[in-house]
Amino acid sequence: MHVKPAASALHRVSAAGRRLGESWSGSPRALDVLTALSCLALMALDLPGLAAADNSLNGPSAAAVLAVGCTSLLARRRRPWIAYAVSLLFIGWLHELTLIQFALYSVGRFRGRRAGVLATVGYVAFALAMFSVPGWPEPAGASLSSFLSLVVPIGVLASAVGIAAYRHDLVRELDVRRAESAVLQAVQQERTSVARDVHDFVGRELTLLTVRSEVLSVRSRETAHAKDFEELADTARRAHLVLNEIIVQRGERTSTPGVDGLAALAEESGRAGSPVRLAMAPEARGLSPLRQAAVYRVVQECLTNAAKHAHGETIEVTIAADGPRLRITVSNGLAARVPGRVPGRAPVSAGSGTASMAERVRSLGGTLTTTRTQDSYSVVAVLPRG
């Protein structure tokens, strides 16, 4: 049986394969090709024995058979059972146990624990049946216990590694889905917040329009314009009702503050240990309520992020007029890493704050960019003033 030479080189080839595989991690097809080549390289160590002892194959024909068998690994993601069946054929015909290791790993990796256990049991049963055939395996003095001590660990180890990788993939996929869900939820919440701000601000203006129209209707009751003012009041009232129906208010809630709330926000951040230097252009106070709410949300989220990731660092907040646009810049330094100091526990963060902040800015026709360097982090949001 020609397993020992292959097993002795397994770690070296596997280590080289992992290093090369890291550069190909973005291409599953490339990884499958690399796996097939690695298996072929290991089985090539058995070519002299295959040509001389195990069967009637000569060197070139044995190499061709092994190459064809390794190509079954190219379908290991969608059809791992093909490689498994070919590997069992190799066991019965060529007494070759290298391909079965890759096949069992593939079944466990891409089909899960139940399939991996089933494949391992089938492999051990098949190999035991083959061992019971007279003349197989050929090495003299081979006992059942010594044979099983080689066959069983090979199958169990390969399948166990594949199952562990399968579980790791599931956990990683779950983490990715959770992160995506958190971002989507944050964006949805921000859209809801924008809609409620629209309800509050626009609803107030519609109320004033309704009242003014009714007053003008009363004053012009004896004129030809009385009916027009009455229709205007009815239109404003219906628009307010439609706004209430579209944007459902859930519980008591106040509107997002405007730029007048930034000073209190800066003071709160300073009391928490992150001082803020706030510079705001007078033009910011002339923004519409919705745009002021967006400025407040951007600064609020930036201060929160700075408190998490750069606690104690001074935060620079600049709100300046840039022609027809308003530019909000929030920057802070990053805590320096002292050599030899054990870093503290990373702050809890879902990574969804930036997404919600960007959604608020985009909803008003603006843009938001973030820049991180080795020692600083900055956020720049640009909003149209008109």
C-alpha positions as CSV (number, residue, x, y, z in Angstrom):
1,M,0.0,0.0,0.0
2,H,1.4,3.3,-1.0
3,V,0.3,5.7,1.7
4,K,3.4,6.3,3.8
5,P,5.4,8.3,1.2
6,A,2.4,10.5,0.5
7,A,1.6,11.0,4.1
8,S,5.2,12.0,4.9
9,A,5.0,14.8,2.4
10,L,1.5,15.8,3.3
11,H,2.4,18.6,5.7
12,R,4.9,20.2,3.4
13,V,2.6,20.2,0.4
14,S,-0.4,21.3,2.5
15,A,1.5,24.2,4.0
16,A,2.7,25.4,0.5
17,G,-0.9,25.0,-0.7
18,R,-2.3,27.1,2.1
19,R,0.2,29.9,1.4
20,L,-0.6,29.9,-2.3
21,G,-4.3,29.5,-1.5
22,E,-4.4,32.7,0.5
23,S,-3.5,34.7,-2.6
24,W,-6.3,32.8,-4.5
25,S,-8.9,33.1,-1.8
26,G,-11.1,35.3,-3.9
27,S,-11.5,32.6,-6.6
28,P,-13.2,29.3,-5.6
29,R,-12.4,27.8,-9.0
30,A,-8.7,28.6,-8.6
31,L,-8.7,27.0,-5.2
32,D,-10.3,23.8,-6.7
33,V,-7.5,23.7,-9.3
34,L,-4.9,24.1,-6.6
35,T,-6.5,21.3,-4.6
36,A,-6.5,19.0,-7.5
37,L,-2.8,19.8,-8.3
38,S,-1.9,19.3,-4.6
39,C,-3.5,15.8,-4.6
40,L,-1.8,14.9,-7.9
41,A,1.6,16.0,-6.5
42,L,1.1,13.7,-3.4
43,M,-0.1,10.8,-5.5
44,A,2.9,11.2,-7.9
45,L,5.1,10.0,-5.1
46,D,3.4,6.6,-5.5
47,L,4.0,6.3,-9.2
48,P,7.0,3.9,-8.9
49,G,5.0,1.5,-6.7
50,L,1.9,1.7,-8.8
51,A,3.8,0.8,-11.9
52,A,5.9,-2.0,-10.3
53,A,3.8,-3.7,-7.7
54,D,0.2,-2.8,-7.4
55,N,-1.0,-3.4,-10.9
56,S,0.0,-3.7,-14.5
57,L,0.1,0.0,-15.2
58,N,3.4,1.4,-16.5
59,G,4.7,4.8,-15.5
60,P,2.9,7.0,-18.1
61,S,-0.4,5.2,-17.9
62,A,-0.3,5.4,-14.1
63,A,0.3,9.1,-14.2
64,A,-2.6,9.6,-16.7
65,V,-4.9,7.6,-14.4
66,L,-4.0,9.6,-11.4
67,A,-4.4,12.8,-13.3
68,V,-7.9,11.8,-14.4
69,G,-8.8,10.9,-10.9
70,C,-7.6,14.2,-9.6
71,T,-9.8,16.1,-12.0
72,S,-12.8,14.8,-10.1
73,L,-11.9,17.3,-7.4
74,L,-12.7,20.2,-9.7
75,A,-16.4,19.4,-9.0
76,R,-15.9,19.0,-5.3
77,R,-18.1,22.0,-4.4
78,R,-21.2,21.1,-6.3
79,R,-20.7,17.3,-6.6
80,P,-18.2,16.1,-3.9
81,W,-19.6,12.6,-4.2
82,I,-18.0,12.2,-7.7
83,A,-14.5,12.5,-6.1
84,Y,-15.6,10.2,-3.3
85,A,-16.7,7.5,-5.8
86,V,-13.5,7.8,-7.8
87,S,-11.4,7.6,-4.6
88,L,-13.1,4.3,-3.6
89,L,-12.3,3.0,-7.1
90,F,-8.7,4.0,-6.5
91,I,-8.7,2.1,-3.2
92,G,-10.0,-1.1,-4.8
93,W,-7.9,-0.9,-7.9
94,L,-4.7,0.9,-7.1
95,H,-4.6,0.6,-3.3
96,E,-4.3,4.4,-3.2
97,L,-5.5,6.3,-0.1
98,T,-4.5,9.8,-1.0
99,L,-7.5,10.8,-3.1
100,I,-9.9,9.6,-0.4
101,Q,-8.5,12.1,2.1
102,F,-9.3,15.0,-0.3
103,A,-12.7,13.5,-1.1
104,L,-13.7,13.0,2.5
105,Y,-12.7,16.6,3.3
106,S,-14.7,17.9,0.4
107,V,-17.8,15.9,1.4
108,G,-17.6,17.2,5.0
109,R,-16.7,20.8,3.9
110,F,-19.5,21.2,1.4
111,R,-22.2,18.8,2.6
112,G,-22.0,19.0,6.3
113,R,-21.6,16.7,9.3
114,R,-24.2,14.1,8.4
115,A,-22.8,13.5,4.9
116,G,-19.3,13.6,6.3
117,V,-20.0,10.9,8.8
118,L,-21.9,8.8,6.3
119,A,-19.0,9.0,3.8
120,T,-16.4,8.1,6.5
121,V,-18.4,5.0,7.6
122,G,-18.8,3.9,3.9
123,Y,-15.1,4.4,3.3
124,V,-14.0,2.4,6.3
125,A,-16.5,-0.4,5.4
126,F,-15.3,-0.5,1.8
127,A,-11.6,-0.5,2.8
128,L,-12.3,-3.3,5.3
129,A,-14.0,-5.4,2.6
130,M,-11.1,-4.8,0.2
131,F,-8.7,-5.8,3.0
132,S,-10.5,-9.1,3.4
133,V,-9.9,-10.0,-0.3
134,P,-6.9,-12.3,-0.6
135,G,-3.8,-10.6,-1.7
136,W,-4.9,-7.1,-0.8
137,P,-3.0,-5.2,0.5
138,E,0.2,-6.9,-0.6
139,P,2.7,-6.0,2.2
140,A,3.6,-9.3,4.0
141,G,2.8,-9.6,7.6
142,A,0.1,-6.9,7.5
143,S,-2.5,-7.4,10.2
144,L,-6.0,-6.2,10.5
145,S,-5.2,-4.0,13.5
146,S,-2.3,-2.4,11.9
147,F,-4.3,-1.7,8.7
148,L,-7.2,-0.2,10.6
149,S,-4.8,1.9,12.6
150,L,-3.9,3.6,9.3
151,V,-7.3,3.5,7.4
152,V,-9.6,4.7,10.2
153,P,-7.5,7.8,11.3
154,I,-7.0,8.9,7.7
155,G,-10.8,9.0,7.1
156,V,-11.8,10.3,10.4
157,L,-9.2,13.1,10.4
158,A,-10.0,14.3,6.8
159,S,-13.7,14.2,7.4
160,A,-13.4,16.0,10.8
161,V,-11.4,18.8,9.3
162,G,-13.9,19.2,6.5
163,I,-16.9,19.3,8.9
164,A,-15.0,21.8,11.1
165,A,-14.4,24.0,8.0
166,Y,-18.1,23.7,7.1
167,R,-19.2,24.9,10.6
168,H,-16.7,27.7,10.3
169,D,-18.2,28.8,7.0
170,L,-21.6,28.7,8.5
171,V,-20.5,30.9,11.4
172,R,-18.8,33.3,9.1
173,E,-21.8,33.5,6.8
174,L,-24.0,34.1,9.8
175,D,-21.8,37.0,11.0
176,V,-21.9,38.5,7.5
177,R,-25.6,38.2,7.4
178,R,-26.0,39.8,10.8
179,A,-23.7,42.7,9.8
180,E,-25.7,43.2,6.6
181,S,-29.0,43.0,8.6
182,A,-27.7,45.6,11.1
183,V,-26.7,48.0,8.3
184,L,-30.1,47.5,6.5
185,Q,-31.9,48.0,9.8
186,A,-29.9,51.2,10.5
187,V,-30.7,52.6,7.0
188,Q,-34.4,51.8,7.4
189,Q,-34.5,53.4,10.8
190,E,-32.8,56.5,9.4
191,R,-35.3,56.6,6.6
192,T,-38.1,56.4,9.1
193,S,-36.5,59.2,11.1
194,V,-36.2,61.3,8.0
195,A,-39.9,60.6,7.2
196,R,-41.0,61.6,10.7
197,D,-38.9,64.8,10.5
198,V,-40.7,65.5,7.2
199,H,-44.0,64.9,8.9
200,D,-43.1,67.2,11.8
201,F,-41.7,70.1,9.7
202,V,-44.0,69.9,6.7
203,G,-47.0,69.2,8.9
204,R,-46.4,72.3,10.8
205,E,-46.2,74.4,7.7
206,L,-49.4,72.8,6.3
207,T,-51.2,73.6,9.6
208,L,-50.1,77.3,9.3
209,L,-51.2,77.3,5.7
210,T,-54.6,75.9,6.6
211,V,-55.1,78.5,9.4
212,R,-54.0,81.4,7.2
213,S,-56.3,80.2,4.4
214,E,-59.3,80.0,6.7
215,V,-58.6,83.5,8.1
216,L,-58.3,84.9,4.6
217,S,-61.5,83.1,3.6
218,V,-63.4,84.7,6.5
219,R,-61.9,88.2,5.7
220,S,-62.9,87.9,2.0
221,R,-66.3,86.3,2.5
222,E,-68.0,89.1,0.7
223,T,-65.6,89.1,-2.2
224,A,-65.2,86.9,-5.3
225,H,-62.1,85.2,-3.8
226,A,-63.8,83.7,-0.8
227,K,-64.4,80.4,-2.5
228,D,-60.8,80.2,-3.7
229,F,-59.5,80.6,-0.1
230,E,-61.9,78.0,1.2
231,E,-60.7,75.5,-1.4
232,L,-57.1,76.4,-0.5
233,A,-57.8,75.7,3.1
234,D,-59.5,72.4,2.3
235,T,-56.5,71.4,0.1
236,A,-54.0,72.1,2.8
237,R,-56.1,70.2,5.3
238,R,-56.4,67.1,3.0
239,A,-52.6,67.3,2.4
240,H,-52.0,67.2,6.1
241,L,-54.3,64.2,6.5
242,V,-52.6,62.3,3.7
243,L,-49.2,63.1,5.3
244,N,-50.5,61.6,8.6
245,E,-51.7,58.5,6.8
246,I,-48.4,57.9,5.0
247,I,-46.1,58.5,7.9
248,V,-47.4,56.7,10.9
249,Q,-46.4,58.1,14.2
250,R,-45.4,55.5,16.7
251,G,-45.6,56.8,20.3
252,E,-44.4,60.2,21.6
253,R,-41.4,61.5,19.8
254,T,-39.7,64.8,19.3
255,S,-38.1,66.0,16.1
256,T,-34.4,65.7,15.5
257,P,-32.8,68.9,16.8
258,G,-31.2,71.4,14.4
259,V,-27.9,73.3,14.4
260,D,-28.9,75.0,17.6
261,G,-28.5,71.7,19.4
262,L,-24.9,71.2,18.4
263,A,-23.5,73.3,21.3
264,A,-25.3,71.1,23.8
265,L,-24.0,68.0,21.9
266,A,-20.4,69.3,22.1
267,E,-20.7,70.0,25.8
268,E,-22.1,66.5,26.4
269,S,-19.1,65.0,24.5
270,G,-16.7,67.1,26.5
271,R,-18.1,65.9,29.8
272,A,-17.7,62.3,28.6
273,G,-14.0,62.9,28.1
274,S,-13.8,63.8,24.4
275,P,-13.5,67.6,24.0
276,V,-15.0,69.2,20.9
277,R,-13.9,72.3,19.0
278,L,-17.0,73.6,17.2
279,A,-16.8,76.2,14.4
280,M,-20.1,76.9,12.6
281,A,-20.7,79.4,9.8
282,P,-23.8,81.7,10.2
283,E,-25.2,80.3,7.0
284,A,-25.9,77.0,8.7
285,R,-28.8,78.7,10.7
286,G,-30.5,79.6,7.4
287,L,-30.8,75.9,6.3
288,S,-34.2,74.3,6.1
289,P,-35.2,72.2,9.2
290,L,-34.6,68.9,7.4
291,R,-31.1,70.0,6.4
292,Q,-30.4,71.2,9.9
293,A,-31.5,67.8,11.3
294,A,-29.1,66.1,8.8
295,V,-26.2,68.3,10.1
296,Y,-27.1,67.4,13.7
297,R,-27.3,63.7,12.9
298,V,-23.9,63.7,11.1
299,V,-22.2,65.4,14.0
300,Q,-23.9,63.3,16.6
301,E,-22.8,60.0,14.9
302,C,-19.3,61.2,14.4
303,L,-19.0,62.2,18.1
304,T,-20.3,58.8,19.1
305,N,-17.8,57.0,16.8
306,A,-15.0,59.1,18.2
307,A,-16.0,58.3,21.8
308,K,-15.9,54.6,20.9
309,H,-12.6,54.4,18.9
310,A,-10.6,57.5,20.0
311,H,-11.8,58.3,23.5
312,G,-10.0,61.3,25.0
313,E,-8.9,62.8,21.6
314,T,-10.0,66.3,20.7
315,I,-12.7,66.4,18.0
316,E,-12.7,69.1,15.4
317,V,-16.1,70.0,14.0
318,T,-16.3,72.6,11.2
319,I,-19.5,73.6,9.4
320,A,-18.7,76.0,6.6
321,A,-20.5,77.5,3.6
322,D,-19.0,76.4,0.3
323,G,-20.9,78.3,-2.4
324,P,-24.3,76.7,-2.8
325,R,-23.4,73.9,-0.5
326,L,-22.6,73.4,3.1
327,R,-19.6,71.3,4.2
328,I,-19.5,69.5,7.5
329,T,-16.1,68.2,8.5
330,V,-15.5,66.2,11.6
331,S,-12.0,64.9,12.4
332,N,-10.2,63.4,15.3
333,G,-6.8,61.9,16.1
334,L,-6.5,58.2,16.8
335,A,-5.0,56.9,20.1
336,A,-1.3,56.1,19.6
337,R,-0.3,52.5,20.2
338,V,2.5,52.3,22.8
339,P,4.9,49.4,22.2
340,G,4.5,46.7,24.8
341,R,1.1,48.0,26.0
342,V,-1.7,45.5,25.9
343,P,-4.5,47.0,23.8
344,G,-7.9,47.3,25.6
345,R,-11.0,45.4,24.5
346,A,-12.4,46.6,21.2
347,P,-15.6,48.7,21.7
348,V,-18.9,47.2,20.8
349,S,-19.9,48.5,17.3
350,A,-22.2,47.1,14.7
351,G,-20.7,49.3,12.0
352,S,-24.1,50.5,11.0
353,G,-23.9,54.1,12.2
354,T,-22.0,55.3,9.1
355,A,-24.5,53.7,6.9
356,S,-27.4,55.4,8.6
357,M,-25.5,58.7,8.5
358,A,-24.8,58.4,4.8
359,E,-28.5,57.5,4.1
360,R,-29.6,60.7,5.8
361,V,-27.2,62.8,3.7
362,R,-28.1,61.0,0.5
363,S,-31.8,61.5,1.1
364,L,-31.1,65.3,0.8
365,G,-29.0,65.1,-2.3
366,G,-25.7,65.3,-0.5
367,T,-22.5,63.2,-0.3
368,L,-20.6,61.7,2.6
369,T,-17.0,60.4,2.6
370,T,-14.8,59.0,5.3
371,T,-11.0,59.0,5.4
372,R,-8.7,57.1,7.7
373,T,-5.0,57.6,8.0
374,Q,-2.5,56.1,10.4
375,D,-3.1,58.7,13.1
376,S,-6.4,60.4,12.2
377,Y,-10.0,59.8,11.0
378,S,-12.3,62.3,9.3
379,V,-15.8,62.5,7.9
380,V,-16.8,65.0,5.3
381,A,-20.5,65.6,4.4
382,V,-21.6,68.0,1.8
383,L,-25.2,69.2,1.6
384,P,-27.0,71.5,-0.8
385,R,-28.0,74.7,1.0
386,G,-31.0,75.4,-1.2
